[in-house]
Amino acid sequence: MIALATIAGQVPDDIFPHVGKIKDLIETGSVITNVWGVKTLVNLAKSDQNFYPLLIEDLLRLQRECRNIDFAKRAEDMWEVIKLAEIPKYKNILEERKPSLSSATQKRLSRVIEKLKV
């Protein structure tokens, strides 16, 4: 999965046909598979305007369901791909979870939220 995430932005048309399998592995695989599978989806969404609308709801759900320990890192990976229309929804996901996170994680998350201001 690490290799797929690494090349997803370079050969998105070759990887996107397998996005269903990638999503399945995100749900059923190890923590590493989950983390790098999400990065693969993020890189696909970044790389091609046509893929973004097909992936954004899954990406938002995966952020919402993310483990606390990975929550800020996932937000740091995802914020750049979020388009203007989804910023309010995404910020809401981040703000809702913020109180349950450690103070260090809250600081990291605050920096991401600040970058989302328009």
N, C-alpha and C positions, 0 to 999 in steps of 0.2 A: 504494500500500500504506500510505503514511503516513496518508492520509485514512481508510482502513478501520480502522486501529489507533485513530485518534482517535475514531471514532464507534462502534466495536464495543461499548463498554459502554452506549451509549445506545440502540442499535437491534440488539441481538444476534439477535433472531428474523429480521431481514432479512438479516443477514450469514451466519449459521450455515449456511444451505442451500448456501453457496458454499465451505464449509470445505475440501472436496476440492480445488478449484482453488487455494485459498490454500496448501494443503500442497504441491501440485505446484510452485507458483511459489517457495515457500521453497527447495525442492530444486534448482530449475533457474534461478532468477533471479539477479540481481546481489547483491552483499553488502548493499546497502541494502534490496533486496526481502526478503532473508533476515531481516535484523534487524527490519524493520517487520512482516513476516509473522508472526514469532514474537510480537511485541508484540500483534498482532491476536488470535492464539490465546490469549495470556495474558488479554487483556481480555475475550474471550468466556468463558473459564473463570471469571473473577472475577464476571462479570455474571449468570450463571445456573447454579444448582445442577445443572440437568439436563445442561448442556454439560460440566461438569468431568469426570465419569467418561469421557466420550467423547474428551476431549483430553489427559488427564493423561499417558498413556503416551507420546504424541507429544511433549509438552512435556519430559518427562524425557529422552527420546532426543535431542531437539534441544539440551538443555543438555549432555548427555554428548558430543555430536559437535561442539559449538561450537568455533570457532577460539579459540586462547589469548588473542588480543588482545581478543576480545569476551566472554570467559568471565565475568569479574566483572560486567560491565554486565548481561549476561543474567541472572545470579544475582540481581542487585539488582532487576531487573524482575520476576522470577518468584517470589521467596521468599514474597510475601504471598498468592499463590494456592495454595500448597502446603498441603494439609490434613493433619491430624495423622497419618493412616494412612500417608501417603507421606513424612513427614519423615525417617525413618531412611534410606530409599532415596535421597532427594534429598541428604541430608547426606553419604552415602557417595560419591555422584557428585562432589560438591564437594571432599571430602577426598582422593579418589583423584587428582584433577587438580592439586591445590594445589602439589605439589612441582615441577611442570613450568612454573609460572608465575613471572613476575618478582616481586621482593619487594614492589613497590607493588601489584601485582594480588593477591598473597597477603594483604596487609593489608586490601584491600577485601573480599576473599572471607571473611576471618576475621570481619569485622563482620556479614556476611550469616549466617554459620554461628552466630554468637552470638545473632542474632535468632531462629534456629530452635530454640533450646533451650526445652524444655517442662518 
